[in-house]
Amino acid sequence: MSLRSGITTGACAAAAAKAAAAVLAGGPAPGEVDLRLPSGQSIRLPILYVESRENPPAVTAAVRKDAGDDPDVTDGLEVRATLCWDDATVVTFIAGEGVGTVTKPGLQVPPGEPAINPVPRQMILGAIREVTRRGVRVEISVPGGREIAAKTFNPRLGIVGGLSILGTTGIVRPYCTRALHEALRCALDVAAACQVTAPVLVPGNVGARAARRHFSLRDEQLVEVGNAWGFVVGLLPERTFSAVLLLGHPGKLAKLAAQEWDTHSARSSQATQYLGRLCPEVLQHPAPESTTAEGMFAALPAEERKTLADELARRVRAAVANRVGSRLAASVFLVNMAGECLGSDGDLAPWR
């Protein structure tokens, strides 16, 4: 079954801006607008509503975000554009309710600017210029965006106060992996722009909490990779980092030693399979019977637990080093679900 495409927040904002500009210029409120996409294709989008006010004159129009079959957290939200005349001859962008402001370098938009990416800006500008050549102030808002942004990468990227207005084509293709990869790429770009030389990669919340517990880190240093280890590790040599620390639970990181770089459970084997082979090799006895990596390590005496974890960390580090080359020093730090250190390998001094 084919998946249904949707429209980006950038396309929604541009369509709303065009509708608001039409009314501000003295025309009737449109029920829909034609929007030209960066590809040259035109699409017709329905306008949810248009509202006008006086003193000073301003018009707000809204479009309902439809992400199609993509699991997008912004699906169903209103994207609003409020326009008023400006004495300048340019279009000035303002972050309204639920739209973030950039606070850190490294993104496509400089610090201090509304988090409206370059392509959406061009779409909004082009839509307005189809209606008027006068100077306009355009405020983009997404009610509820501040709360939803807390569930995205925005806080870690230094985007405060709400969502980003995104999109490079105007169309949402139902591939959530693509959006995740772009967010991870941005996270590394922000780290590099903030002069981070030694980022820390973690799978998720357990790793993030443990990283802050054991090391003194800046917010920009910490990158939550999820399951996309191959993608992120592959990007590291393109940046100016000198070292990288992989920190997490052996239930995830053992898969890297087994050369499985997408650690999603549906696309990789169980870490217990690799640990079941490693334990006899390192400890000269079978691995404890357990259905989880956590249980296997917990069942070992403390000395054996550390020996096995240190060897696993060494093998993870070797696998990473093989992918990033000699210019980037890799280290590995393994923790249990409580965030306690199980073992490590490599120089940890850059993060102390």
C-alpha positions as CSV (number, residue, x, y, z in Angstrom):
1,M,0.0,0.0,0.0
2,S,1.4,3.4,-1.0
3,L,1.8,6.1,1.7
4,R,0.1,9.5,1.4
5,S,2.4,12.5,1.2
6,G,1.7,15.7,3.2
7,I,2.7,19.3,3.3
8,T,5.5,20.9,5.3
9,T,5.1,23.6,7.9
10,G,7.0,25.9,5.5
11,A,4.3,25.3,2.8
12,C,1.6,25.9,5.3
13,A,3.1,29.1,6.5
14,A,3.6,30.3,2.9
15,A,0.0,29.5,1.9
16,A,-1.3,31.3,5.0
17,A,0.9,34.3,4.3
18,K,-0.4,34.5,0.7
19,A,-4.0,34.4,1.9
20,A,-3.3,37.1,4.6
21,A,-1.5,39.3,2.0
22,A,-4.4,39.1,-0.4
23,V,-6.8,40.4,2.3
24,L,-4.3,43.0,3.5
25,A,-4.0,44.3,0.0
26,G,-7.8,44.8,-0.2
27,G,-9.0,41.6,-1.7
28,P,-11.6,39.1,-0.5
29,A,-10.7,36.3,1.9
30,P,-9.8,33.2,-0.2
31,G,-11.0,29.7,0.7
32,E,-7.8,28.3,-0.9
33,V,-4.6,29.5,-2.5
34,D,-2.3,28.2,-5.2
35,L,1.2,27.8,-3.9
36,R,4.3,27.5,-6.0
37,L,6.8,24.9,-4.6
38,P,10.6,25.1,-5.0
39,S,10.4,22.5,-7.7
40,G,8.2,24.8,-9.8
41,Q,5.1,22.6,-9.2
42,S,2.0,24.3,-7.9
43,I,-0.3,22.9,-5.3
44,R,-3.7,24.2,-4.0
45,L,-4.1,24.4,-0.2
46,P,-7.3,25.1,1.7
47,I,-7.3,28.1,4.1
48,L,-8.7,27.3,7.5
49,Y,-9.8,30.9,8.2
50,V,-8.9,34.6,7.7
51,E,-9.3,37.3,10.4
52,S,-8.7,41.0,10.0
53,R,-8.2,43.7,12.6
54,E,-7.8,47.5,12.5
55,N,-5.6,50.1,14.2
56,P,-3.2,49.1,12.9
57,P,-4.4,47.0,10.0
58,A,-3.3,43.4,10.2
59,V,-4.6,40.1,8.8
60,T,-4.2,36.6,10.1
61,A,-4.7,33.5,8.0
62,A,-4.3,29.9,9.0
63,V,-3.6,26.5,7.3
64,R,-4.1,23.1,9.0
65,K,-0.9,21.0,8.8
66,D,-1.4,17.7,7.1
67,A,1.6,15.4,7.3
68,G,0.0,12.7,5.3
69,D,1.2,9.2,6.5
70,D,4.4,10.6,8.0
71,P,4.6,10.3,11.8
72,D,5.1,14.0,12.2
73,V,4.5,15.6,15.6
74,T,3.2,18.7,13.9
75,D,0.4,16.9,12.1
76,G,-3.0,18.6,12.6
77,L,-1.6,21.9,14.0
78,E,-2.6,25.3,12.8
79,V,0.1,27.3,11.1
80,R,-0.8,31.0,11.1
81,A,0.6,34.0,9.3
82,T,-0.2,37.5,10.6
83,L,0.8,40.3,8.1
84,C,0.9,44.1,8.5
85,W,2.4,46.8,6.4
86,D,5.9,48.0,7.2
87,D,7.6,51.2,6.3
88,A,10.6,49.2,5.0
89,T,10.5,47.7,1.5
90,V,11.4,44.2,2.6
91,V,9.6,41.3,4.2
92,T,10.6,41.0,7.8
93,F,10.1,37.7,9.7
94,I,8.9,37.5,13.3
95,A,8.6,34.4,15.5
96,G,5.1,34.3,16.9
97,E,3.5,31.9,19.4
98,G,4.9,28.4,19.2
99,V,7.7,29.3,16.8
100,G,11.3,29.1,18.1
101,T,14.1,31.5,18.0
102,V,17.7,30.3,17.2
103,T,20.2,30.9,20.0
104,K,23.2,28.9,18.9
105,P,25.4,29.0,15.7
106,G,25.7,26.2,13.3
107,L,22.2,26.1,11.9
108,Q,21.0,27.4,8.6
109,V,19.6,30.5,10.4
110,P,21.8,32.7,12.5
111,P,21.3,33.3,16.2
112,G,18.6,35.8,17.1
113,E,16.5,35.0,14.1
114,P,13.1,33.2,14.0
115,A,13.6,29.4,13.4
116,I,12.2,29.7,9.9
117,N,14.6,27.8,7.6
118,P,15.8,29.4,4.3
119,V,13.6,27.5,1.9
120,P,10.4,28.2,3.8
121,R,11.5,31.9,4.0
122,Q,11.8,31.9,0.2
123,M,8.4,30.3,-0.2
124,I,6.8,32.8,2.2
125,L,8.5,35.7,0.5
126,G,7.6,34.4,-3.0
127,A,3.9,33.9,-1.9
128,I,3.7,37.5,-0.5
129,R,5.4,39.0,-3.6
130,E,2.8,37.4,-5.8
131,V,0.3,39.7,-4.1
132,T,2.2,42.9,-3.2
133,R,5.6,44.6,-3.5
134,R,5.2,46.7,-0.4
135,G,7.1,46.2,2.8
136,V,5.5,43.6,5.1
137,R,6.0,42.3,8.6
138,V,5.0,38.6,8.7
139,E,4.6,36.8,12.0
140,I,4.5,33.0,11.8
141,S,2.9,31.2,14.8
142,V,1.9,27.7,15.6
143,P,-0.4,27.5,18.6
144,G,0.8,24.6,20.9
145,G,4.2,24.6,19.2
146,R,6.1,25.4,22.4
147,E,4.8,22.2,24.1
148,I,5.4,20.0,21.1
149,A,8.9,21.4,20.5
150,A,9.9,20.1,23.9
151,K,9.6,16.6,22.4
152,T,11.8,17.3,19.4
153,F,15.5,18.0,18.9
154,N,15.0,21.8,19.1
155,P,16.0,22.3,22.7
156,R,19.3,20.5,22.2
157,L,19.9,22.5,19.0
158,G,19.5,25.8,20.9
159,I,16.1,26.6,19.4
160,V,14.0,28.1,22.2
161,G,10.3,28.9,22.5
162,G,8.8,26.6,19.9
163,L,9.1,24.7,16.7
164,S,11.1,25.3,13.6
165,I,9.4,26.1,10.3
166,L,10.9,23.5,8.0
167,G,10.8,22.0,4.6
168,T,13.0,21.9,1.5
169,T,10.4,20.9,-1.1
170,G,7.1,21.9,0.5
171,I,6.0,18.2,0.4
172,V,6.3,15.8,3.3
173,R,7.4,12.4,2.1
174,P,6.4,9.6,4.5
175,Y,10.0,8.7,5.5
176,C,10.5,9.6,9.2
177,T,14.2,8.3,8.9
178,R,15.0,11.2,6.6
179,A,13.8,13.8,9.2
180,L,15.7,12.0,12.0
181,H,18.9,12.1,10.0
182,E,18.5,15.8,9.2
183,A,18.0,16.5,12.9
184,L,21.1,14.5,13.8
185,R,23.1,16.2,11.2
186,C,22.0,19.6,12.6
187,A,23.0,18.5,16.1
188,L,26.5,17.7,15.0
189,D,26.7,21.0,13.1
190,V,25.6,22.9,16.2
191,A,28.2,21.1,18.3
192,A,30.9,22.0,15.8
193,A,29.8,25.6,15.5
194,C,29.9,25.9,19.3
195,Q,33.6,24.8,19.3
196,V,32.8,21.3,20.7
197,T,35.9,19.2,19.9
198,A,34.8,16.0,21.7
199,P,31.1,15.1,21.4
200,V,29.4,12.4,23.4
201,L,27.0,10.0,21.5
202,V,24.3,8.3,23.5
203,P,21.4,6.1,22.5
204,G,18.7,8.0,24.5
205,N,17.6,9.1,28.0
206,V,19.5,6.4,30.0
207,G,22.7,7.3,28.3
208,A,22.1,11.0,28.5
209,R,21.5,10.9,32.3
210,A,24.6,8.7,32.8
211,A,26.7,11.0,30.7
212,R,25.8,14.0,32.8
213,R,26.4,12.0,35.9
214,H,29.9,10.8,35.1
215,F,31.2,13.6,33.0
216,S,31.2,17.4,32.9
217,L,29.5,18.2,29.6
218,R,28.1,21.2,27.8
219,D,24.6,20.8,26.4
220,E,26.0,21.0,22.8
221,Q,28.3,18.1,23.4
222,L,25.6,15.5,24.0
223,V,24.0,14.0,20.9
224,E,21.2,11.4,21.3
225,V,21.7,9.0,18.4
226,G,18.7,6.7,18.9
227,N,19.4,3.8,16.6
228,A,21.2,5.7,13.8
229,W,24.8,4.9,14.8
230,G,26.0,4.2,11.3
231,F,24.7,7.4,10.0
232,V,26.1,9.6,12.8
233,V,29.5,7.9,13.0
234,G,29.8,8.3,9.3
235,L,29.4,12.1,9.7
236,L,32.0,12.5,12.4
237,P,35.1,12.7,10.1
238,E,33.5,15.5,8.1
239,R,33.7,17.8,11.1
240,T,36.5,19.3,13.2
241,F,36.1,16.9,16.1
242,S,39.2,15.4,17.6
243,A,37.6,12.8,19.9
244,V,34.3,11.1,20.4
245,L,32.8,9.2,23.3
246,L,30.2,6.5,22.8
247,L,28.3,6.0,26.1
248,G,25.4,3.7,26.7
249,H,24.0,0.4,27.7
250,P,25.5,-2.8,26.3
251,G,22.1,-3.8,25.0
252,K,22.6,-1.2,22.3
253,L,26.4,-0.8,22.0
254,A,27.2,-4.5,21.8
255,K,25.5,-4.4,18.4
256,L,28.2,-2.1,17.1
257,A,30.9,-4.6,18.0
258,A,28.9,-7.1,15.9
259,Q,29.0,-4.6,13.0
260,E,25.3,-3.8,13.3
261,W,25.0,0.0,12.9
262,D,21.3,0.3,12.9
263,T,20.4,-0.9,16.4
264,H,16.7,-0.9,16.1
265,S,15.4,-4.2,17.4
266,A,13.4,-4.9,14.2
267,R,16.6,-4.4,12.1
268,S,19.3,-6.0,14.3
269,S,20.0,-9.1,16.3
270,Q,19.7,-9.3,20.1
271,A,22.7,-8.1,22.0
272,T,22.5,-11.2,24.1
273,Q,23.5,-13.3,21.1
274,Y,26.8,-11.4,20.7
275,L,27.4,-11.4,24.5
276,G,26.7,-15.2,24.5
277,R,29.6,-15.7,22.2
278,L,31.9,-13.1,23.9
279,C,31.5,-14.4,27.4
280,P,33.1,-17.9,27.0
281,E,35.9,-16.3,25.0
282,V,36.7,-13.7,27.7
283,L,35.7,-15.4,30.9
284,Q,36.2,-19.1,29.9
285,H,32.7,-20.1,31.0
286,P,29.2,-19.8,29.4
287,A,27.3,-16.6,29.7
288,P,24.6,-16.4,32.5
289,E,21.2,-17.4,31.3
290,S,19.2,-14.3,30.7
291,T,17.0,-12.8,28.1
292,T,18.5,-9.4,28.5
293,A,22.0,-7.9,28.4
294,E,21.2,-6.2,31.7
295,G,20.4,-9.5,33.3
296,M,23.6,-11.2,31.9
297,F,25.8,-8.5,33.4
298,A,23.9,-8.4,36.7
299,A,24.4,-12.2,37.1
300,L,28.2,-12.0,36.9
301,P,30.5,-11.4,39.9
302,A,31.8,-7.8,40.0
303,E,35.3,-8.6,38.8
304,E,34.0,-10.7,35.9
305,R,31.4,-8.1,35.1
306,K,34.1,-5.4,34.7
307,T,36.3,-7.7,32.7
308,L,33.6,-8.6,30.2
309,A,32.4,-4.9,30.0
310,D,35.9,-3.6,29.4
311,E,36.5,-6.2,26.6
312,L,33.1,-5.3,25.0
313,A,34.0,-1.6,25.2
314,R,37.3,-2.4,23.5
315,R,35.6,-4.1,20.7
316,V,33.1,-1.4,20.2
317,R,35.9,1.2,20.1
318,A,37.7,-0.9,17.5
319,A,34.6,-1.1,15.4
320,V,34.1,2.7,15.6
321,A,37.8,3.4,15.0
322,N,37.7,1.3,11.8
323,R,34.9,3.5,10.5
324,V,36.2,7.0,11.5
325,G,40.0,6.4,10.8
326,S,42.9,7.5,12.9
327,R,42.3,11.3,13.0
328,L,39.4,10.9,15.5
329,A,40.1,9.3,18.8
330,A,37.2,7.1,20.0
331,S,36.4,6.0,23.5
332,V,33.6,3.9,24.9
333,F,31.9,4.0,28.3
334,L,29.3,1.3,29.2
335,V,26.6,1.7,31.8
336,N,23.8,-0.4,33.2
337,M,20.2,0.7,33.4
338,A,20.9,2.5,36.7
339,G,23.6,4.6,35.0
340,E,26.4,2.9,36.8
341,C,29.7,2.3,35.0
342,L,30.2,-1.3,33.8
343,G,33.4,-0.8,31.9
344,S,35.2,1.4,29.5
345,D,38.0,1.6,26.9
346,G,40.0,4.5,25.6
347,D,41.1,7.8,27.0
348,L,38.4,9.5,28.9
349,A,40.4,12.6,29.8
350,P,38.6,14.9,27.2
351,W,35.4,14.6,29.1
352,R,36.7,14.8,32.7
